[in-house]
């Protein structure tokens, strides 16, 4: 019974880690939400000029939803916006 429980817990942990990413985690497909990043995040370029690596950005609609050192900018090829460092 204990072996089954440990196996189940390890499987759940691996499933959670593999499903998405939080703020700043690497991702592979710009503009994608499901499967790339956790809920409330979107995969986008880390810099405002659409350069840099792809990372999970906090989704925003207005500047007020971003941190003080971030700006709310559109994510390429989507109607979504993400918070990026100024």
C-alpha positions in Angstrom: 0.0 0.0 0.0 2.8 2.4 0.9 4.6 1.7 -2.4 1.4 2.5 -4.3 0.9 5.8 -2.4 4.5 6.9 -3.0 4.2 6.1 -6.7 0.9 8.0 -7.0 2.4 11.0 -5.2 5.5 11.1 -7.4 3.3 10.7 -10.5 1.2 13.7 -9.5 4.2 15.8 -8.8 5.8 15.1 -12.2 2.5 15.8 -13.9 2.2 19.2 -12.2 5.7 20.2 -13.0 5.5 19.2 -16.6 2.2 20.9 -17.4 3.1 24.5 -17.3 5.3 27.2 -15.8 5.0 30.2 -13.6 6.3 33.8 -14.1 9.7 33.8 -15.8 9.8 30.1 -16.5 10.9 29.1 -20.0 8.3 28.2 -22.6 8.3 27.1 -26.3 5.4 28.6 -28.2 4.8 32.3 -28.1 1.2 33.2 -27.5 0.3 29.8 -26.1 -1.3 29.6 -22.6 -2.6 26.1 -22.0 0.2 23.5 -21.6 3.0 26.1 -21.8 2.3 28.3 -18.7 0.2 28.2 -15.6 -3.2 29.8 -15.5 -3.0 33.6 -15.7 0.3 33.5 -17.7 1.1 33.6 -21.4 4.2 32.6 -23.3 6.0 35.6 -24.8 9.3 37.3 -25.4 10.9 38.7 -22.2 11.7 42.1 -23.7 9.4 44.9 -24.8 10.9 45.0 -28.2 9.9 41.4 -28.9 13.5 40.1 -28.4 14.9 37.8 -25.8 14.0 34.3 -24.8 10.4 33.0 -24.5 9.1 33.0 -20.9 5.8 32.9 -19.1 4.5 36.4 -18.6 1.7 37.5 -16.3 -1.4 38.3 -18.4 -2.6 41.9 -18.2 -5.2 44.2 -19.7 -4.0 47.4 -18.1 -0.8 48.7 -16.6 -2.3 48.5 -13.1 -2.1 44.7 -13.3 1.7 44.7 -13.6 4.3 45.3 -11.0 5.9 48.7 -10.6 9.0 47.7 -12.7 6.9 46.2 -15.6 4.9 47.4 -18.5 1.8 45.8 -20.1 2.6 45.0 -23.7 0.9 43.0 -26.4 2.1 39.4 -27.1 2.9 38.8 -30.7 0.3 37.1 -32.9 -2.4 37.2 -30.2 -4.9 39.5 -28.6 -3.3 38.9 -25.2 -1.0 41.3 -23.3 1.8 40.4 -20.8 3.8 42.2 -18.1 7.4 42.7 -19.2 10.3 44.4 -17.3 10.7 48.0 -18.3 
